[in-house]
Amino acid sequence: MNPVLLILEWHRIGDAILSLPFLRGAAGRFDVRVICSRITGPVFESVLLPPQVITCDPPWDGGGWRGWSRCLQIIRKQAPDIIASVWADARVHALMAASGARRRIGFPMTTTNYYASQVPWRKRNLHMGVALSKVAGLALARPLLTEPLHRHDPFQPHLQAWRQVAHALETQWMDATPWMAVPPYGQKLPDYHPLWLVHPGAQKAIRQWPMDRFLSVVRKMIDAGKPIVTVKPPDSPGLSIEHPLIHPVAPSSFMELAALVNRVDAVLCNDTAVGHLAAALGRKVVSIFGPMEPRLYAPYGNESHVAVQDVCPWRPCLDSCRMPSPICMEAVTVKQVLDSITSVEQELTSAPMKSGKPR
């Protein structure tokens, strides 16, 4: 029987996707289980069996002491031999120390490990986290982490944190795409190469490039005779344009969106999970960045196709904009995005089409 490796990952879909190269490799040596939020369950179930994916809201999201107690009961029920997380969060580390796992691998709260620690509210959180780590360690009479890891620098790509965990556990690192299996897409799409999908949404409004600029890009593409697949995202009104070359779709689930992305050649999107999903499936991505740092979160393998303008002295601000409007997003021009699209198309047309792409 393989040792039980329990992963705590309560962040959102993009972060869940970035853990997949680690999980795929670790599954060969361990009985891997993940505790996550409900929204990310389908991501983990794309590489693990459903019983290995346990959904539980983080106890600090309004659960009070009962939430903490329930969460800890769920963690202990897994009887982990090893527990790991890549987030520099003392609350997670305290749960890890109380789990009963003999090996506890993670990133302690330090300036290098804690992203955007220069932002005032993040700096306060860092100080409180360091204090909590000390108090929790004394209360539990044990170190919160038995194997503390450290990022090489504050701008190390987030994906590499998982690679450090893989190295600590001496497991394979499986970053060859695709990272997940997806079902066939059920609708007919234009038979065109390269076929673009345009996703203009973002969970946070501050990460949404102005919709009129998305429209300008789409008009330029259809003027050139290129059919476009457009997504009506759940977090924005979508593109208000109709044309015979535009194929609008509205996926109803994460897996339907994944199946759709798997049918196109490239994706244009904001700094969102869609970019990470496309990269995980081996697709090209042009991603538009604003308040976040591309060096950490650019879609894997598409770092050179990021459209960003470093015009704000507060970047990266972690979505806590200090300006009257998000000037970092507003500074990204239509020409800049079109140039990135042209660069991607040159790469796609000069390379053989991926044999795994269904048509």
C-alpha positions, 0 to 999 in steps of 0.5 A: 500500500502506497503512503498517503500524500495529502495536498491542501489547495484552496485557491482557484482554478488557475492555481489548481491547474498549475498543480497537475504536473506534480500530481500526475508524477506523485500518483505513481508513488503515493496514494494522492488525495487533495482537499480543495474547494468545490469550484476546483474539484473538477480540475483535480478529478481530471487526473485523480479518482473522485474519492481522492478529491475531497471538497471542504471550504477553508475554515477561515471563510466564515466557518468560525471555530466549528469550521476549523474543527470540521476541516481538521476532522476531514484532514485527520480522517485521511490519515496522511503520512505526508501533507504538503502545500505550496502556499505561504500561509500560516493558517494552512501550516497550522492545520498541517501540523495538527494533521498527524502527518509525520512529514509536512512540506511547505513554504514558510511565511517569509518575504521571498515566499509570500508574493507581493509582500510590499503591498501594505495589506500583504505586509500586515498579513505577513507579520501576522502570519509570522506571529501565528506560526510562532504561537501555533508552533508553541501551542502544538509543541512541534514545528508546523513544517518538518521540511520548509522550502524556499522560493529561489526569488520573489518572482519565481514562477508559481509552477516551480514551487510544485516542482520543488515539492516534487524534488523533495518527495523524489517523484516524477515531474510530468509537465508534458502536455496535455496535463489532463484528459478532457471529453470530446466537444459536442458542437461543430466548430469552424474547420480553420487553422489556426482557429482562435478562441477569444475569452474576454472575461475575468473574475475580477473587473480589475483584470478585464481588458476594456471590452471595446479593445477586445472588439477591435481585435476581433474586428481586425481578425474577421476583417482578415477573413479569420473565423473566431470562437468567442466565449460568453463568460459568466463574469462579463457580458461578453462581446456584443458583435455578430458576424458570420465568421464569429461562432459564439459559445457559452460553456456550462461547466469547467469540463465543457470549457476544457473540451472547447479549448482542446478543439482550438489552436490558440486562446486570447484571454485576460490573466485568468484560469482560461490561459492556464487551462489552454497551456495545460492542454498544449495550446498557444495563449496570448494573455493580457496582464495588468495588476499581477506579475507575469513572471509568476503567473504567465501561462506555461510555455507561453511566457513570451506571448504576454501583453503587459505594460509596466506603467504603474509604480505599484505593480504588482498590487494583487488587485488592490489598485491605488489608481483612479482606474487600472492604468496597467490594463488601460495601457495595453494597446490593440496593436500590442495584442495584435502583434502577439497574435501575429507572433503566435500564428507564425509559430503555429503555421511554421510548426506541424499541427499537433496530431492530438488535436481533434477536428 
